[in-house]
Amino acid sequence: MQNRALKKNNLALILFILVSFDGQTATMNDIATLSPGIVMTNNVPFNYGNPGQVSVPVANSMANKFYSSNIPQGQTWVIHKFVEEETGDEKIIASCTKTGSPGAWNKMSCTGQIKQFPGWAGEALIAGPVILQLNNTGSRRTKWCHYFRKTDGGWLTGCLAEIQREPCTFSTTASNVSLTTYVAGSREDQATAAVTWSCPQNERPKVEILDQTYSDDCKTSNEYQDVKGGNGDNIAKYRVKLEGVCNNHTPAYASNGTITTRIFGKGVSAGTGTTSFVMRISLP
Protein backbone atom coordinates (compact mmCIF):
# COMPACT_ATOMS: atom_id res chain seq x y z
CA MET A 1 0.00 0.00 0.00
CA GLN A 2 2.79 2.38 0.82
CA ASN A 3 4.58 1.65 -2.47
CA ARG A 4 1.39 2.28 -4.48
CA ALA A 5 0.84 5.64 -2.77
CA LEU A 6 4.42 6.64 -3.41
CA LYS A 7 4.18 5.75 -7.10
CA LYS A 8 0.98 7.71 -7.45
CA ASN A 9 2.53 10.80 -5.89
CA ASN A 10 5.59 10.54 -8.12
CA LEU A 11 3.36 10.32 -11.19
CA ALA A 12 1.49 13.44 -10.15
CA LEU A 13 4.77 15.28 -9.67
CA ILE A 14 6.02 14.28 -13.11
CA LEU A 15 2.81 15.45 -14.78
CA PHE A 16 3.04 18.79 -13.03
CA ILE A 17 6.55 19.34 -14.33
CA LEU A 18 5.47 18.56 -17.91
CA VAL A 19 2.60 21.04 -17.78
CA SER A 20 4.89 23.79 -16.56
CA PHE A 21 7.50 23.01 -19.21
CA ASP A 22 5.04 23.09 -22.09
CA GLY A 23 3.95 26.61 -21.18
CA GLN A 24 7.38 28.23 -21.42
CA THR A 25 8.28 29.15 -25.00
CA ALA A 26 6.98 28.47 -28.47
CA THR A 27 10.36 27.33 -29.80
CA MET A 28 10.80 24.19 -27.70
CA ASN A 29 7.49 22.43 -28.37
CA ASP A 30 5.69 20.87 -31.28
CA ILE A 31 2.39 22.48 -32.27
CA ALA A 32 -0.36 20.88 -34.32
CA THR A 33 -2.33 23.94 -35.46
CA LEU A 34 -2.12 27.72 -35.42
CA SER A 35 -4.87 30.36 -35.68
CA PRO A 36 -4.78 34.12 -36.28
CA GLY A 37 -7.52 34.87 -33.75
CA ILE A 38 -8.55 37.72 -36.09
CA VAL A 39 -11.46 37.61 -38.52
CA MET A 40 -10.08 37.32 -42.05
CA THR A 41 -12.30 39.92 -43.71
CA ASN A 42 -11.96 43.54 -44.76
CA ASN A 43 -12.67 46.44 -42.38
CA VAL A 44 -11.20 44.55 -39.44
CA PRO A 45 -11.99 46.55 -36.29
CA PHE A 46 -9.19 48.35 -34.48
CA ASN A 47 -8.73 50.86 -31.70
CA TYR A 48 -6.53 53.93 -31.47
CA GLY A 49 -3.77 53.05 -29.04
CA ASN A 50 -0.76 55.11 -28.13
CA PRO A 51 0.05 58.15 -30.29
CA GLY A 52 0.76 57.15 -33.87
CA GLN A 53 -0.47 53.57 -33.41
CA VAL A 54 -3.56 51.44 -33.78
CA SER A 55 -4.35 48.36 -31.73
CA VAL A 56 -6.01 45.32 -33.32
CA PRO A 57 -7.80 43.11 -30.77
CA VAL A 58 -7.27 39.37 -30.99
CA ALA A 59 -10.25 37.14 -30.27
CA ASN A 60 -9.86 34.08 -28.08
CA SER A 61 -11.70 31.94 -30.62
CA MET A 62 -9.82 30.34 -33.50
CA ALA A 63 -11.51 31.46 -36.71
CA ASN A 64 -8.93 29.89 -39.05
CA LYS A 65 -6.43 27.16 -38.32
CA PHE A 66 -3.19 26.33 -40.06
CA TYR A 67 -1.97 22.74 -40.42
CA SER A 68 1.63 22.11 -41.37
CA SER A 69 1.03 19.17 -43.70
CA ASN A 70 2.43 20.90 -46.81
CA ILE A 71 5.52 22.49 -45.23
CA PRO A 72 8.59 20.49 -46.34
CA GLN A 73 10.57 18.92 -43.52
CA GLY A 74 12.90 21.49 -41.90
CA GLN A 75 11.50 24.44 -43.88
CA THR A 76 10.24 27.65 -42.22
CA TRP A 77 7.15 29.53 -43.42
CA VAL A 78 5.74 32.87 -42.35
CA ILE A 79 2.26 31.90 -41.21
CA HIS A 80 0.78 35.25 -40.22
CA LYS A 81 1.91 38.77 -41.13
CA PHE A 82 0.66 42.33 -41.56
CA VAL A 83 1.76 44.47 -44.53
CA GLU A 84 1.24 48.22 -44.82
CA GLU A 85 0.32 49.02 -48.42
CA GLU A 86 1.70 52.57 -48.59
CA THR A 87 5.16 51.96 -47.11
CA GLY A 88 5.57 48.21 -47.64
CA ASP A 89 6.40 47.75 -43.96
CA GLU A 90 5.88 44.23 -42.65
CA LYS A 91 5.09 43.00 -39.17
CA ILE A 92 5.64 39.24 -38.82
CA ILE A 93 3.22 37.77 -36.29
CA ALA A 94 4.22 34.10 -36.48
CA SER A 95 6.72 31.89 -38.33
CA CYS A 96 6.72 28.09 -38.12
CA THR A 97 9.24 25.37 -38.97
CA LYS A 98 8.23 21.81 -39.87
CA THR A 99 9.83 19.63 -37.21
CA GLY A 100 8.08 16.26 -37.42
CA SER A 101 9.06 13.20 -39.40
CA PRO A 102 7.07 12.39 -42.57
CA GLY A 103 4.77 10.27 -40.46
CA ALA A 104 4.22 13.16 -38.02
CA TRP A 105 2.81 15.54 -40.63
CA ASN A 106 1.35 18.07 -38.17
CA LYS A 107 4.45 18.84 -36.08
CA MET A 108 5.94 22.33 -36.21
CA SER A 109 7.78 24.73 -33.97
CA CYS A 110 6.69 28.38 -34.03
CA THR A 111 8.07 31.76 -32.97
CA GLY A 112 6.51 35.20 -32.87
CA GLN A 113 3.59 36.88 -31.17
CA ILE A 114 1.90 33.71 -29.98
CA LYS A 115 0.82 32.24 -26.70
CA GLN A 116 1.20 28.50 -26.71
CA PHE A 117 -1.19 25.76 -25.68
CA PRO A 118 -4.27 27.38 -24.14
CA GLY A 119 -5.25 23.81 -23.26
CA TRP A 120 -4.21 20.31 -24.21
CA ALA A 121 -5.72 20.63 -27.71
CA GLY A 122 -2.32 20.91 -29.41
CA GLU A 123 -3.21 24.39 -30.67
CA ALA A 124 -1.57 27.80 -30.43
CA LEU A 125 -3.25 31.19 -30.29
CA ILE A 126 -1.95 34.53 -31.51
CA ALA A 127 -1.26 36.76 -28.53
CA GLY A 128 -2.93 40.15 -28.69
CA PRO A 129 -3.36 42.90 -29.25
CA VAL A 130 -1.42 43.51 -32.45
CA ILE A 131 0.12 47.02 -32.40
CA LEU A 132 0.60 48.69 -35.80
CA GLN A 133 2.18 52.04 -36.65
CA LEU A 134 0.36 54.83 -38.47
CA ASN A 135 2.14 56.18 -41.53
CA ASN A 136 3.66 59.60 -40.88
CA THR A 137 5.42 60.02 -44.23
CA GLY A 138 4.45 60.71 -47.82
CA SER A 139 0.69 60.68 -48.31
CA ARG A 140 0.18 59.82 -44.63
CA ARG A 141 -2.25 57.15 -45.78
CA THR A 142 -2.24 53.95 -43.74
CA LYS A 143 -3.75 50.65 -44.79
CA TRP A 144 -2.61 47.54 -42.95
CA CYS A 145 -3.62 44.20 -44.48
CA HIS A 146 -3.01 40.87 -42.80
CA TYR A 147 -2.15 37.56 -44.39
CA PHE A 148 -2.71 34.11 -42.90
CA ARG A 149 -1.11 31.16 -44.67
CA LYS A 150 -3.23 28.47 -46.30
CA THR A 151 -1.96 24.92 -46.35
CA ASP A 152 -1.55 25.11 -50.15
CA GLY A 153 0.91 28.00 -49.69
CA GLY A 154 -1.51 30.79 -50.59
CA TRP A 155 -2.95 33.35 -48.22
CA LEU A 156 -6.20 34.22 -46.52
CA THR A 157 -6.29 38.01 -46.45
CA GLY A 158 -8.16 40.89 -44.88
CA CYS A 159 -7.50 44.58 -44.25
CA LEU A 160 -8.10 47.20 -41.62
CA ALA A 161 -10.10 50.22 -42.66
CA GLU A 162 -7.94 52.79 -44.42
CA ILE A 163 -6.73 55.66 -42.26
CA GLN A 164 -5.90 59.06 -43.69
CA ARG A 165 -3.71 60.67 -41.09
CA GLU A 166 -4.46 64.36 -41.46
CA PRO A 167 -1.97 66.98 -40.26
CA CYS A 168 -2.45 68.58 -36.88
CA THR A 169 -3.15 72.30 -36.75
CA PHE A 170 -1.85 74.87 -34.29
CA SER A 171 -2.61 78.44 -33.41
CA THR A 172 -0.56 80.38 -35.95
CA THR A 173 0.35 83.67 -34.35
CA ALA A 174 3.53 83.90 -32.32
CA SER A 175 2.98 85.26 -28.85
CA ASN A 176 4.73 88.41 -27.71
CA VAL A 177 5.08 88.29 -23.97
CA SER A 178 6.15 91.22 -21.84
CA LEU A 179 7.97 90.42 -18.63
CA THR A 180 9.14 93.07 -16.20
CA THR A 181 12.03 92.06 -14.00
CA TYR A 182 13.58 93.83 -11.04
CA VAL A 183 17.24 94.18 -10.26
CA ALA A 184 16.95 94.44 -6.49
CA GLY A 185 16.76 91.21 -4.50
CA SER A 186 16.13 87.71 -5.82
CA ARG A 187 12.56 88.22 -6.93
CA GLU A 188 11.55 86.14 -9.95
CA ASP A 189 8.62 87.31 -12.05
CA GLN A 190 6.69 85.28 -14.58
CA ALA A 191 4.51 85.41 -17.68
CA THR A 192 2.83 82.79 -19.85
CA ALA A 193 2.41 81.99 -23.55
CA ALA A 194 0.07 79.33 -24.94
CA VAL A 195 -0.28 77.31 -28.16
CA THR A 196 -3.51 75.45 -28.94
CA TRP A 197 -3.31 72.30 -31.06
CA SER A 198 -5.89 70.04 -32.69
CA CYS A 199 -5.51 66.71 -34.49
CA PRO A 200 -8.16 64.82 -36.52
CA GLN A 201 -7.08 61.56 -34.90
CA ASN A 202 -5.80 60.84 -31.44
CA GLU A 203 -2.25 62.07 -31.19
CA ARG A 204 0.14 63.60 -28.75
CA PRO A 205 2.51 65.97 -30.53
CA LYS A 206 6.09 66.02 -29.37
CA VAL A 207 6.92 69.45 -28.01
CA GLU A 208 10.40 70.93 -27.73
CA ILE A 209 11.71 74.36 -26.84
CA LEU A 210 15.04 74.72 -28.54
CA ASP A 211 18.11 75.10 -26.34
CA GLN A 212 16.06 74.31 -23.27
CA THR A 213 17.18 70.87 -22.19
CA TYR A 214 14.42 70.61 -19.59
CA SER A 215 11.50 71.60 -21.81
CA ASP A 216 10.62 68.05 -22.81
CA ASP A 217 9.36 66.62 -19.51
CA CYS A 218 7.29 69.23 -17.65
CA LYS A 219 9.98 69.71 -15.01
CA THR A 220 11.13 73.05 -13.68
CA SER A 221 14.79 73.82 -14.15
CA ASN A 222 17.16 76.48 -12.91
CA GLU A 223 18.93 76.65 -16.24
CA TYR A 224 18.74 80.26 -17.33
CA GLN A 225 19.15 81.98 -20.68
CA ASP A 226 20.59 85.51 -20.94
CA VAL A 227 18.61 88.56 -22.06
CA LYS A 228 20.81 91.25 -23.63
CA GLY A 229 20.11 94.97 -23.64
CA GLY A 230 20.69 97.34 -26.53
CA ASN A 231 24.38 97.79 -25.67
CA GLY A 232 24.99 94.08 -25.27
CA ASP A 233 24.87 94.00 -21.49
CA ASN A 234 23.19 91.10 -19.77
CA ILE A 235 20.13 92.75 -18.20
CA ALA A 236 18.12 89.66 -17.20
CA LYS A 237 17.97 85.90 -17.11
CA TYR A 238 14.97 83.74 -17.92
CA ARG A 239 14.01 80.08 -17.71
CA VAL A 240 11.10 78.20 -19.26
CA LYS A 241 8.74 75.55 -17.94
CA LEU A 242 6.55 73.63 -20.37
CA GLU A 243 3.10 72.74 -19.06
CA GLY A 244 -0.03 71.01 -20.32
CA VAL A 245 0.40 67.90 -22.46
CA CYS A 246 4.03 66.95 -21.93
CA ASN A 247 5.99 64.13 -23.48
CA ASN A 248 5.77 60.83 -21.59
CA HIS A 249 3.09 62.25 -19.32
CA THR A 250 -0.64 61.68 -19.16
CA PRO A 251 -2.92 61.99 -20.99
CA ALA A 252 -1.43 59.37 -23.28
CA TYR A 253 -3.18 60.74 -26.34
CA ALA A 254 -5.88 63.19 -27.28
CA SER A 255 -7.33 65.03 -30.28
CA ASN A 256 -6.67 68.54 -28.99
CA GLY A 257 -5.05 70.46 -26.19
CA THR A 258 -3.22 73.56 -25.10
CA ILE A 259 0.50 73.79 -24.43
CA THR A 260 1.33 76.48 -21.93
CA THR A 261 4.84 77.85 -21.63
CA ARG A 262 5.61 79.65 -18.39
CA ILE A 263 8.51 82.09 -18.52
CA PHE A 264 10.34 83.04 -15.33
CA GLY A 265 12.69 86.03 -15.31
CA LYS A 266 15.19 87.67 -12.93
CA GLY A 267 16.74 91.09 -13.37
CA VAL A 268 20.52 91.35 -13.50
CA SER A 269 21.17 95.02 -14.35
CA ALA A 270 19.18 98.08 -15.34
CA GLY A 271 18.02 98.35 -18.93
CA THR A 272 15.48 97.10 -21.45
CA GLY A 273 15.83 94.46 -24.13
CA THR A 274 14.11 91.67 -26.02
CA THR A 275 14.79 87.99 -26.50
CA SER A 276 12.98 85.07 -28.10
CA PHE A 277 12.79 81.31 -28.01
CA VAL A 278 11.39 78.79 -30.49
CA MET A 279 8.88 76.08 -29.69
CA ARG A 280 8.93 73.12 -32.09
CA ILE A 281 5.91 70.82 -32.29
CA SER A 282 5.93 67.59 -34.28
CA LEU A 283 3.92 64.38 -34.58
CA PRO A 284 5.24 61.23 -32.90
ABEGO torsion letter per residue (X at the ends): XAAAAAAAAAAAAAAAAAAAAAAABAAABBBABBBAGBBBBBGBBBBBBBBGBBBBBBBABBABBBBAAABBBGBBBBABBBBBAAAGBBBBABBBBBABBAABAABBBBBEBBBBGABAAGBBBBBOBBBBBBBABEAGBBBBBBBBBBAAGBBBBBBBBBBBBBBBBBBABBBBBBBBBBABEABBBBBBBBBBBBBABBBBBBBBBBGBAAAAAGBBBABBBBBBBAAGBBABBBBBBBBEBBBGBOBABBABEBBBBBBBBBBABBEBBBBBBBBBBBBX
